[in-house]
Amino acid sequence: MWADTDTDQDFLNYSEVAELANELISNQSMLPLSLGIFGGWGSGKSSMLRLLESSLNDSEQDFLIVKFDAWLYQNFDDARAALMEVVASTLMQAADADEGLIKKIKKFSGRIDVLRAFGMLADAGATIAGFPTFGLLSKGAQSIGQIINGDSSQEDYQAVKDAASDIKEKTQGVLKDSEKRTPPAEIAAFRQEFSEILGSLGKTLVVFIDNLDRCLPKNAIQTLEAVRLFLFLPQSAFVIAADEEMIRHAVSEHYGNLNERLVTDYLDKLIQVPIRVPRLGVHEVRAYMFMLFAIAAKVDDKSLERLRYELVLNLRECWRQEPISKETAIGLLGESATEELANAFGIADRMATILANSSRVEGNPRIVKRMLNVVSMRSRIAQRRGMSLDESIIAKIALFERCTDNQATSELYRLINEAANGKAEIISKLEEVTEDLENFKKICPENWHQKHISFIIEWFQLEPHLAGVDLRPALYLSRETMPLRFSRTSLSAQAADTLNILLRAKTTNSPSAKQAVGGLDSSESVSVMEALVTELRKESSWTRKPAGFDGAIILAEQTSNSGKILADFIHSLRLVKLPPWLNVLVKNADWYNGKEGS
């Protein structure tokens, strides 16, 4: 399994983009500078920020880096004040023992309180005063607006009165003699002191703003306003990571449905240099999966770094070089390479093209990682259940789920569910005619070829082929995606007979039931247990023993891979206390208490 977090290790040649950003920030003639790192959810914006931070720290120039997670301050009284306070706190730490500089920074920090207080006082009348609000008394502001427009009620007057009282309480001890000050003068003084502090430090201030696209429109706009109005000064650079479309929406929403041109103009004034996170192609997805599989295999650090370095180098030259082969990648790992890892690299080799090109994935690193986590989790469950199902088949089924929709996935599982022994004949036929489009469409279920024909053809061409494979275990493993609907028609004749005998068993010592289970093919024990559990789920009251339960106990005791299924089902009932009849049956049962059955 892989953690869903950003990283400062470059698996995708993002460091090349980070180096270009470093060059811009390091160029004094370019300051002040605002950079936008634009990309969709999960595209790697936060990772690119970390790579840029690492690049700046490794450079000879002296930078002072501030990291601001806008989402953490979502419910703060004002996002602008929050950003300025984080900056002031970082400046204070950088001042070290310089008493003169510390005094300046304390004065500078005090002005943040004054500006917040002005915002409290101006909030209700902000549109009249022309002063940017600090967003504390929206209720009073709305009521002021109603009064101005002549649409007021007694409740509006009371809201303004309450707001004024609230302001007086919150600004007590903050404004002091600020009634003698004016907002424009305070802003000018604030910027002047900030500029002097930066000059005294002799460092370039670089502010990373992340997760802006997770904020409500108001908070997102306030943060951007703070950058321009208060902090955008010489010796400063701002790197803003966000989904561009979300920020466009925030601008339009905040300023009253602006047209596209005005939204673009607004963004162009705020973001001088937009940098878009590159969408991953087949080579990048493949290299990324190689690295994820190598990490999961706990390859030693030296071998892992050797693989990472060569993969990134190859990605930089991919416009003129062939991608590193699976065999070469395995060879780079030396003694750390295993047969299991070679098989995993084979899965990456086969799946990379579809993951890069599918409209439902588009090479998104987070989606790729999450899908591989699903495969890893299902593989572990398969091992615990004793299912002889290759991981590449699990991956192929998960890929179908990810790249189609619920309707298409339901159809796949229906075909498996209704086929004898879980071997759907239509799968064999479709694999044979992937090169014949017209014939393929005739055989293919309608809801597959209407929406997903290109993917479906690629999927059927993808190894491993599924013709003649019992896919019922895959159906069980996918139960968190699609509900199980095992039917007796999906069982072999022998398994169906065994199921009927187990449903009629009256005691756990039934000779006929034990004999039937003894003659059952072990590969079908899971399917029979699932069919039994399906019947047991229909029971609404557990004060008495339902039909089929004794048969399920017999099957659980004689086949270890089905015992855990029954135990999981009993636990899922969430009974506060097991009824006496059930407690007697499971009290000392190995299959129920987490041990392997006999």
ROBA-886822 format. One line per field, with one value per residue (C-alpha): residue in one letter; z, x, y; chain. Coordinates in nm, 3 decimals. Layout:
ROBA-886822
rest: (a,...)
Z: (Z,...)
X: (X,...)
Y: (Y,...)
kette: (A,...)
//
This chain:
ROBA-886822
rest: (m,w,a,d,t,d,t,d,q,d,f,l,n,y,s,e,v,a,e,l,a,n,e,l,i,s,n,q,s,m,l,p,l,s,l,g,i,f,g,g,w,g,s,g,k,s,s,m,l,r,l,l,e,s,s,l,n,d,s,e,q,d,f,l,i,v,k,f,d,a,w,l,y,q,n,f,d,d,a,r,a,a,l,m,e,v,v,a,s,t,l,m,q,a,a,d,a,d,e,g,l,i,k,k,i,k,k,f,s,g,r,i,d,v,l,r,a,f,g,m,l,a,d,a,g,a,t,i,a,g,f,p,t,f,g,l,l,s,k,g,a,q,s,i,g,q,i,i,n,g,d,s,s,q,e,d,y,q,a,v,k,d,a,a,s,d,i,k,e,k,t,q,g,v,l,k,d,s,e,k,r,t,p,p,a,e,i,a,a,f,r,q,e,f,s,e,i,l,g,s,l,g,k,t,l,v,v,f,i,d,n,l,d,r,c,l,p,k,n,a,i,q,t,l,e,a,v,r,l,f,l,f,l,p,q,s,a,f,v,i,a,a,d,e,e,m,i,r,h,a,v,s,e,h,y,g,n,l,n,e,r,l,v,t,d,y,l,d,k,l,i,q,v,p,i,r,v,p,r,l,g,v,h,e,v,r,a,y,m,f,m,l,f,a,i,a,a,k,v,d,d,k,s,l,e,r,l,r,y,e,l,v,l,n,l,r,e,c,w,r,q,e,p,i,s,k,e,t,a,i,g,l,l,g,e,s,a,t,e,e,l,a,n,a,f,g,i,a,d,r,m,a,t,i,l,a,n,s,s,r,v,e,g,n,p,r,i,v,k,r,m,l,n,v,v,s,m,r,s,r,i,a,q,r,r,g,m,s,l,d,e,s,i,i,a,k,i,a,l,f,e,r,c,t,d,n,q,a,t,s,e,l,y,r,l,i,n,e,a,a,n,g,k,a,e,i,i,s,k,l,e,e,v,t,e,d,l,e,n,f,k,k,i,c,p,e,n,w,h,q,k,h,i,s,f,i,i,e,w,f,q,l,e,p,h,l,a,g,v,d,l,r,p,a,l,y,l,s,r,e,t,m,p,l,r,f,s,r,t,s,l,s,a,q,a,a,d,t,l,n,i,l,l,r,a,k,t,t,n,s,p,s,a,k,q,a,v,g,g,l,d,s,s,e,s,v,s,v,m,e,a,l,v,t,e,l,r,k,e,s,s,w,t,r,k,p,a,g,f,d,g,a,i,i,l,a,e,q,t,s,n,s,g,k,i,l,a,d,f,i,h,s,l,r,l,v,k,l,p,p,w,l,n,v,l,v,k,n,a,d,w,y,n,g,k,e,g,s)
Z: (0.000,-0.066,0.143,-0.031,0.046,-0.146,-0.168,-0.215,-0.424,-0.796,-0.978,-1.278,-1.387,-1.207,-1.078,-1.427,-1.388,-1.030,-1.156,-1.409,-1.132,-0.920,-1.198,-1.215,-0.838,-0.819,-1.080,-0.879,-1.182,-1.189,-0.831,-0.702,-0.872,-0.856,-0.991,-1.036,-1.016,-1.188,-1.206,-1.125,-0.816,-0.756,-1.039,-0.810,-0.727,-0.363,-0.463,-0.709,-0.429,-0.216,-0.503,-0.559,-0.188,-0.197,-0.505,-0.338,-0.021,-0.223,-0.413,-0.314,-0.281,0.059,0.068,0.349,0.280,0.422,0.379,0.403,0.376,0.294,0.380,0.742,0.787,0.622,0.936,1.051,1.103,0.792,0.543,0.466,0.829,0.867,0.577,0.708,1.057,0.923,0.731,1.040,1.251,0.998,0.990,1.369,1.363,1.097,1.302,1.545,1.815,1.622,1.877,1.639,1.375,1.633,1.743,1.382,1.330,1.650,1.528,1.191,1.361,1.557,1.233,1.135,1.439,1.340,0.985,1.115,1.342,1.051,0.870,1.160,1.153,0.775,0.709,0.708,0.505,0.294,-0.039,0.061,0.220,-0.060,0.196,0.165,0.437,0.681,0.679,1.039,1.039,0.724,0.888,0.976,0.631,0.463,0.680,0.603,0.237,0.287,0.467,0.191,-0.074,0.113,0.163,0.536,0.821,1.199,1.200,0.972,1.210,1.502,1.312,1.253,1.617,1.728,1.480,1.613,1.969,1.855,1.686,1.999,2.204,1.951,1.883,2.250,2.315,1.951,1.794,2.089,1.925,1.575,1.547,1.451,1.173,0.831,0.636,0.342,0.581,0.767,0.446,0.327,0.665,0.664,0.321,0.412,0.730,0.550,0.279,0.539,0.725,0.406,0.328,0.674,0.646,0.311,0.194,-0.073,0.083,-0.096,0.011,-0.087,-0.084,-0.117,-0.119,-0.223,-0.447,-0.145,0.013,-0.019,-0.283,-0.018,0.155,-0.174,-0.295,0.041,0.027,-0.326,-0.223,0.062,-0.180,-0.405,-0.161,0.137,0.059,-0.306,-0.264,-0.387,-0.264,-0.250,-0.458,-0.425,-0.551,-0.557,-0.614,-0.719,-0.969,-1.216,-1.290,-0.920,-0.881,-1.188,-1.027,-0.700,-0.882,-1.074,-0.764,-0.540,-0.782,-0.913,-1.217,-1.416,-1.780,-1.896,-2.017,-1.684,-1.490,-1.715,-1.670,-1.292,-1.290,-1.529,-1.292,-0.994,-1.155,-1.366,-1.466,-1.485,-1.471,-1.547,-1.400,-1.701,-1.772,-1.751,-2.069,-2.106,-2.022,-1.706,-1.580,-1.642,-1.460,-1.173,-1.132,-1.142,-0.851,-0.652,-0.691,-0.595,-0.282,-0.185,-0.226,0.028,-0.207,-0.031,-0.054,-0.275,-0.537,-0.521,-0.583,-0.874,-1.034,-0.969,-1.115,-1.434,-1.483,-1.445,-1.675,-1.931,-1.903,-1.981,-2.297,-2.389,-2.695,-2.853,-2.648,-2.602,-2.251,-2.012,-2.058,-1.777,-1.781,-1.755,-1.466,-1.283,-1.355,-1.194,-0.866,-0.854,-0.570,-0.448,-0.749,-0.694,-0.919,-0.753,-0.837,-1.197,-1.225,-1.082,-1.338,-1.603,-1.478,-1.502,-1.854,-1.968,-1.789,-1.845,-2.188,-2.072,-1.750,-1.945,-2.215,-2.031,-1.993,-1.639,-1.531,-1.770,-1.601,-1.273,-1.017,-0.726,-0.919,-1.032,-0.672,-0.537,-0.800,-0.715,-0.348,-0.441,-0.626,-0.331,-0.081,-0.292,-0.346,0.029,0.083,-0.191,-0.016,0.318,0.157,-0.020,-0.363,-0.649,-0.838,-1.008,-0.910,-1.276,-1.310,-1.001,-1.156,-1.486,-1.317,-1.108,-1.427,-1.581,-1.277,-1.284,-1.656,-1.719,-1.510,-1.269,-1.545,-1.748,-1.439,-1.333,-1.675,-1.644,-1.304,-1.425,-1.702,-1.456,-1.203,-1.447,-1.615,-1.515,-1.289,-1.332,-1.688,-1.910,-2.270,-2.406,-2.268,-2.474,-2.787,-2.745,-2.690,-3.024,-3.233,-3.100,-3.449,-3.611,-3.496,-3.654,-3.518,-3.180,-3.160,-3.247,-2.960,-2.714,-2.464,-2.578,-2.275,-2.333,-2.697,-2.683,-2.418,-2.383,-2.709,-2.741,-2.384,-2.399,-2.705,-2.542,-2.221,-2.396,-2.577,-2.249,-2.092,-1.905,-2.113,-1.915,-2.137,-1.932,-1.601,-1.304,-1.217,-0.918,-0.673,-0.854,-0.807,-0.435,-0.406,-0.577,-0.325,-0.198,-0.553,-0.655,-0.432,-0.449,-0.636,-0.646,-0.795,-0.782,-1.159,-1.133,-0.940,-1.089,-1.062,-0.773,-0.588,-0.638,-0.493,-0.196,-0.138,-0.131,0.118,0.345,0.338,0.463,0.738,1.081,1.297,1.272,1.288,0.971,0.799,0.455,0.482,0.591,0.310,0.056,0.176,0.169,-0.199,-0.289,-0.504,-0.274,-0.540,-0.504,-0.126,-0.126,-0.380,-0.184,0.140,-0.032,-0.153,0.202,0.345,0.082,0.219,0.580,0.508,0.450,0.818,1.014,1.362,1.514,1.825,1.655,1.425,1.055,0.795,0.642,0.942,1.050,0.694,0.696,1.021,0.866,0.559,0.776,0.990,0.696,0.458,0.612,0.323,0.371,0.753,0.751,0.524,0.773,1.064,0.884,0.823,1.190,1.297,1.044,1.222,1.505,1.767,2.110,2.256,2.062,2.121,2.321,2.025,1.821,2.111,2.164,1.797,1.770,2.124,2.069,1.689,1.531,1.215,1.421,1.652,1.376,1.360,1.054,1.041,1.025)
X: (0.000,0.111,0.039,-0.170,0.071,0.297,0.668,0.999,1.131,1.100,0.954,0.815,1.080,0.893,1.231,1.298,0.999,1.104,1.449,1.296,1.086,1.401,1.575,1.291,1.282,1.661,1.663,1.650,1.535,1.217,1.114,0.853,0.717,0.398,0.407,0.103,0.146,-0.174,-0.307,-0.614,-0.682,-0.409,-0.186,0.114,0.102,0.202,0.485,0.610,0.611,0.824,1.065,1.090,1.154,1.430,1.580,1.581,1.736,2.015,2.098,2.371,2.129,1.972,1.593,1.343,1.061,0.711,0.460,0.092,-0.179,-0.485,-0.724,-0.604,-0.727,-1.065,-1.256,-1.009,-1.160,-0.984,-0.764,-0.559,-0.471,-0.388,-0.141,0.023,0.056,0.226,0.468,0.535,0.598,0.856,1.025,1.052,1.223,1.466,1.555,1.742,1.906,1.895,1.712,1.664,1.510,1.295,1.156,1.068,0.895,0.692,0.575,0.497,0.295,0.105,-0.008,-0.173,-0.402,-0.476,-0.560,-0.783,-0.955,-1.012,-1.163,-1.400,-1.514,-1.529,-1.696,-2.051,-1.970,-1.691,-1.853,-1.887,-1.546,-1.364,-1.154,-1.101,-1.302,-1.156,-1.473,-1.598,-1.947,-2.116,-2.456,-2.425,-2.288,-2.584,-2.826,-2.646,-2.691,-3.062,-3.093,-2.904,-3.128,-3.446,-3.544,-3.483,-3.686,-3.668,-3.450,-3.196,-3.160,-3.117,-2.850,-2.647,-2.684,-2.564,-2.277,-2.162,-2.167,-1.968,-1.711,-1.664,-1.596,-1.358,-1.157,-1.114,-0.742,-0.652,-0.711,-0.590,-0.530,-0.613,-0.908,-0.643,-0.522,-0.670,-0.674,-0.470,-0.206,-0.192,-0.151,0.128,0.305,0.260,0.421,0.704,0.792,0.766,1.005,1.255,1.248,1.318,1.604,1.752,1.733,1.908,1.705,1.448,1.114,0.939,0.582,0.428,0.048,-0.107,-0.460,-0.616,-0.859,-1.002,-1.119,-1.452,-1.448,-1.433,-1.127,-0.951,-1.001,-0.897,-0.570,-0.499,-0.585,-0.335,-0.059,-0.121,-0.227,-0.003,0.288,0.385,0.711,1.074,1.268,0.951,0.809,0.480,0.416,0.046,-0.056,-0.417,-0.661,-0.697,-1.062,-1.150,-0.986,-1.170,-1.492,-1.400,-1.332,-1.658,-1.857,-1.703,-1.738,-2.081,-2.057,-1.795,-1.761,-1.471,-1.259,-1.278,-1.195,-0.893,-0.782,-0.808,-0.596,-0.340,-0.290,-0.244,-0.035,0.254,0.394,0.156,0.323,0.096,0.180,0.256,-0.001,0.157,0.208,0.256,0.629,0.569,0.286,0.498,0.801,0.577,0.433,0.781,0.880,0.565,0.609,0.977,0.890,0.620,0.876,1.100,1.395,1.707,1.763,2.072,1.905,1.587,1.775,1.963,1.632,1.477,1.774,1.782,1.405,1.401,1.701,1.523,1.208,1.410,1.537,1.213,1.170,1.465,1.513,1.309,1.172,1.373,1.266,1.119,1.428,1.663,1.460,1.481,1.855,1.906,1.775,2.043,1.997,1.689,1.492,1.255,1.029,0.728,0.865,0.934,0.569,0.459,0.672,0.499,0.161,0.290,0.415,0.075,-0.146,0.047,-0.101,-0.461,-0.401,-0.237,-0.503,-0.826,-1.050,-1.132,-0.766,-0.560,-0.238,-0.337,-0.075,-0.317,-0.573,-0.299,-0.180,-0.530,-0.607,-0.289,-0.389,-0.718,-0.527,-0.289,-0.575,-0.767,-0.454,-0.403,-0.765,-0.731,-0.426,-0.608,-0.909,-0.691,-0.804,-0.580,-0.623,-0.327,-0.261,-0.255,-0.618,-0.715,-0.545,-0.724,-1.066,-0.987,-0.884,-1.224,-1.401,-1.189,-1.212,-1.579,-1.888,-2.119,-2.352,-2.071,-1.916,-2.253,-2.285,-1.941,-2.028,-2.368,-2.200,-1.957,-2.233,-2.458,-2.183,-2.116,-1.809,-1.762,-1.629,-1.828,-1.836,-1.882,-1.541,-1.377,-1.562,-1.474,-1.105,-1.103,-1.248,-1.074,-0.931,-1.276,-1.458,-1.797,-1.808,-1.683,-1.972,-2.226,-2.112,-2.033,-2.306,-2.474,-2.384,-2.017,-1.974,-2.193,-1.985,-1.653,-1.578,-1.214,-1.130,-1.321,-1.125,-0.792,-0.899,-0.979,-0.645,-0.463,-0.287,-0.364,-0.654,-0.956,-1.096,-1.153,-1.069,-1.304,-1.370,-1.598,-1.316,-1.271,-1.642,-1.606,-1.305,-1.491,-1.774,-1.685,-1.756,-2.050,-2.287,-2.254,-2.530,-2.425,-2.687,-2.708,-2.688,-2.328,-2.228,-2.128,-2.381,-2.185,-2.156,-2.528,-2.615,-2.384,-2.551,-2.897,-2.781,-2.622,-2.937,-3.138,-2.890,-3.057,-2.748,-2.374,-2.328,-2.526,-2.346,-2.488,-2.378,-2.027,-2.001,-2.117,-1.858,-1.590,-1.655,-1.666,-1.388,-1.193,-1.200,-1.580,-1.605,-1.594,-1.877,-2.094,-2.033,-2.123,-2.447,-2.522,-2.447,-2.677,-2.960,-2.866,-2.879,-3.251,-3.301,-3.439,-3.443,-3.148,-3.324,-3.355,-3.129,-3.208,-3.215,-2.874,-2.672,-2.574,-2.463,-2.253,-2.086,-1.997,-1.848,-1.653,-1.506,-1.391,-1.264,-1.050,-1.088,-1.465,-1.458,-1.337,-1.626,-1.881,-1.696,-1.694,-2.066,-2.143,-1.930,-2.110,-2.441,-2.313,-2.515,-2.458,-2.464,-2.467,-2.790,-2.730,-2.770,-2.512,-2.273,-2.257,-2.170,-1.890,-1.750,-1.453,-1.453,-1.111,-1.260,-1.451,-1.167,-0.921,-0.728,-0.706,-0.956,-0.849)
Y: (0.000,0.356,0.667,0.932,1.217,1.452,1.381,1.558,1.267,1.320,1.019,1.209,1.458,1.737,1.859,1.995,2.230,2.311,2.411,2.652,2.808,2.837,3.027,3.279,3.333,3.362,3.639,3.963,4.159,3.947,4.033,4.080,3.771,3.567,3.212,2.993,2.615,2.504,2.151,1.944,1.736,1.481,1.604,1.666,2.039,1.991,1.759,2.018,2.279,2.049,1.990,2.366,2.420,2.160,2.324,2.668,2.530,2.369,2.689,2.932,3.223,3.287,3.240,3.275,3.031,3.066,2.782,2.873,2.609,2.817,2.535,2.521,2.879,2.821,2.922,3.189,3.535,3.664,3.481,3.793,3.849,3.479,3.490,3.809,3.662,3.347,3.570,3.783,3.471,3.344,3.686,3.680,3.341,3.463,3.774,3.551,3.772,4.102,4.318,4.610,4.387,4.208,4.544,4.631,4.298,4.338,4.678,4.526,4.247,4.511,4.671,4.341,4.378,4.736,4.636,4.357,4.605,4.842,4.549,4.487,4.849,4.872,4.537,4.667,4.977,4.836,4.910,5.276,5.319,5.141,4.959,4.581,4.407,4.159,3.954,3.927,4.070,3.951,3.951,4.318,4.395,4.229,4.425,4.754,4.672,4.620,4.954,5.136,4.982,5.074,4.709,4.704,4.561,4.594,4.279,4.452,4.747,4.507,4.308,4.624,4.722,4.377,4.393,4.729,4.592,4.291,4.515,4.721,4.410,4.251,4.564,4.655,4.693,4.639,4.977,5.187,5.524,5.392,5.630,5.884,5.657,5.592,5.264,5.401,5.536,5.204,5.006,5.238,5.211,4.836,4.799,5.036,4.845,4.512,4.633,4.759,4.426,4.232,4.467,4.419,4.041,4.046,3.746,3.682,3.597,3.310,3.235,2.900,2.907,2.562,2.417,2.747,2.561,2.377,2.701,2.874,3.153,3.426,3.280,3.212,3.570,3.719,3.527,3.648,4.005,3.989,3.894,4.193,4.462,4.401,4.171,4.211,4.400,4.384,4.082,3.873,3.592,3.408,3.056,2.971,2.608,2.563,2.421,2.708,2.628,2.636,2.976,3.103,2.986,3.161,3.490,3.472,3.373,3.637,3.926,3.839,3.611,3.799,3.709,3.493,3.785,3.970,3.654,3.598,3.961,3.926,3.611,3.760,4.055,3.824,3.550,3.676,3.336,3.038,2.697,2.403,2.063,1.843,1.576,1.233,1.034,0.660,0.677,0.882,0.659,0.351,0.498,0.613,0.262,0.108,0.332,0.261,-0.115,-0.090,0.107,-0.143,-0.425,-0.243,-0.222,-0.089,0.288,0.270,0.049,0.252,0.578,0.418,0.318,0.660,0.846,0.639,0.661,1.041,1.073,0.858,1.071,1.382,1.212,1.036,1.259,1.079,0.762,0.448,0.400,0.185,-0.176,-0.380,-0.601,-0.302,-0.160,-0.492,-0.508,-0.165,-0.308,-0.577,-0.822,-0.635,-0.757,-1.047,-1.252,-1.090,-0.744,-0.849,-0.957,-0.623,-0.437,-0.648,-0.521,-0.163,-0.231,-0.353,-0.101,0.223,0.300,0.268,0.465,0.747,0.765,0.686,0.991,0.876,0.864,1.081,0.978,1.145,1.028,1.020,0.815,0.574,0.536,0.483,0.223,0.033,0.050,-0.118,-0.391,-0.439,-0.462,-0.713,-0.923,-0.950,-1.050,-1.312,-1.460,-1.473,-1.641,-1.897,-1.776,-1.881,-1.555,-1.389,-1.026,-0.926,-1.043,-0.844,-0.540,-0.591,-0.606,-0.296,-0.118,-0.195,-0.049,0.268,0.339,0.264,0.339,0.158,0.042,-0.115,-0.273,-0.416,-0.576,-0.738,-0.882,-1.000,-1.196,-1.355,-1.416,-1.602,-1.807,-2.167,-2.179,-1.804,-1.852,-1.618,-1.744,-1.392,-1.295,-1.569,-1.460,-1.092,-1.170,-1.355,-1.068,-0.755,-0.692,-0.711,-0.396,-0.474,-0.826,-0.704,-0.454,-0.724,-0.944,-0.663,-0.561,-0.241,-0.029,-0.116,-0.024,0.288,0.467,0.287,0.107,0.223,0.129,-0.201,-0.316,-0.223,-0.393,-0.720,-0.706,-0.649,-0.946,-1.159,-1.292,-1.404,-1.679,-1.993,-1.821,-1.862,-1.498,-1.554,-1.475,-1.141,-1.078,-1.144,-0.913,-0.630,-0.634,-0.284,-0.160,-0.376,-0.578,-0.956,-1.132,-1.495,-1.721,-2.097,-2.107,-1.983,-2.296,-2.626,-2.910,-3.064,-2.731,-2.661,-3.003,-2.938,-2.603,-2.762,-3.026,-2.762,-2.551,-2.855,-2.956,-2.959,-3.012,-2.955,-3.331,-3.402,-3.699,-3.616,-3.252,-3.347,-3.599,-3.341,-3.088,-3.358,-3.417,-3.045,-2.900,-2.664,-2.391,-2.373,-2.361,-1.979,-1.958,-2.203,-2.010,-1.684,-1.840,-1.960,-1.614,-1.460,-1.675,-1.595,-1.223,-1.257,-1.344,-1.046,-1.198,-1.379,-1.504,-1.840,-2.036,-1.979,-2.256,-2.315,-2.201,-2.552,-2.621,-2.303,-2.416,-2.752,-2.584,-2.335,-2.612,-2.823,-2.553,-2.278,-2.033,-2.013,-1.994,-1.635,-1.538,-1.672,-1.511,-1.174,-1.209,-1.279,-0.983,-0.764,-0.835,-0.610,-0.799,-0.646,-0.994,-1.319,-1.518,-1.838,-2.076,-1.879,-1.831,-2.209,-2.267,-2.009,-1.979,-2.207,-2.220,-2.171,-2.020,-1.761,-1.662,-1.575,-1.904,-2.122,-2.404,-2.761)
kette: (A,A,A,A,A,A,A,A,A,A,A,A,A,A,A,A,A,A,A,A,A,A,A,A,A,A,A,A,A,A,A,A,A,A,A,A,A,A,A,A,A,A,A,A,A,A,A,A,A,A,A,A,A,A,A,A,A,A,A,A,A,A,A,A,A,A,A,A,A,A,A,A,A,A,A,A,A,A,A,A,A,A,A,A,A,A,A,A,A,A,A,A,A,A,A,A,A,A,A,A,A,A,A,A,A,A,A,A,A,A,A,A,A,A,A,A,A,A,A,A,A,A,A,A,A,A,A,A,A,A,A,A,A,A,A,A,A,A,A,A,A,A,A,A,A,A,A,A,A,A,A,A,A,A,A,A,A,A,A,A,A,A,A,A,A,A,A,A,A,A,A,A,A,A,A,A,A,A,A,A,A,A,A,A,A,A,A,A,A,A,A,A,A,A,A,A,A,A,A,A,A,A,A,A,A,A,A,A,A,A,A,A,A,A,A,A,A,A,A,A,A,A,A,A,A,A,A,A,A,A,A,A,A,A,A,A,A,A,A,A,A,A,A,A,A,A,A,A,A,A,A,A,A,A,A,A,A,A,A,A,A,A,A,A,A,A,A,A,A,A,A,A,A,A,A,A,A,A,A,A,A,A,A,A,A,A,A,A,A,A,A,A,A,A,A,A,A,A,A,A,A,A,A,A,A,A,A,A,A,A,A,A,A,A,A,A,A,A,A,A,A,A,A,A,A,A,A,A,A,A,A,A,A,A,A,A,A,A,A,A,A,A,A,A,A,A,A,A,A,A,A,A,A,A,A,A,A,A,A,A,A,A,A,A,A,A,A,A,A,A,A,A,A,A,A,A,A,A,A,A,A,A,A,A,A,A,A,A,A,A,A,A,A,A,A,A,A,A,A,A,A,A,A,A,A,A,A,A,A,A,A,A,A,A,A,A,A,A,A,A,A,A,A,A,A,A,A,A,A,A,A,A,A,A,A,A,A,A,A,A,A,A,A,A,A,A,A,A,A,A,A,A,A,A,A,A,A,A,A,A,A,A,A,A,A,A,A,A,A,A,A,A,A,A,A,A,A,A,A,A,A,A,A,A,A,A,A,A,A,A,A,A,A,A,A,A,A,A,A,A,A,A,A,A,A,A,A,A,A,A,A,A,A,A,A,A,A,A,A,A,A,A,A,A,A,A,A,A,A,A,A,A,A,A,A,A,A,A,A,A,A,A,A,A,A,A,A,A,A,A,A,A,A,A,A,A,A,A,A,A,A,A,A,A,A,A,A,A,A,A,A,A,A,A,A,A,A,A,A,A,A,A,A,A,A,A,A,A,A,A,A,A,A,A,A,A,A,A)
//
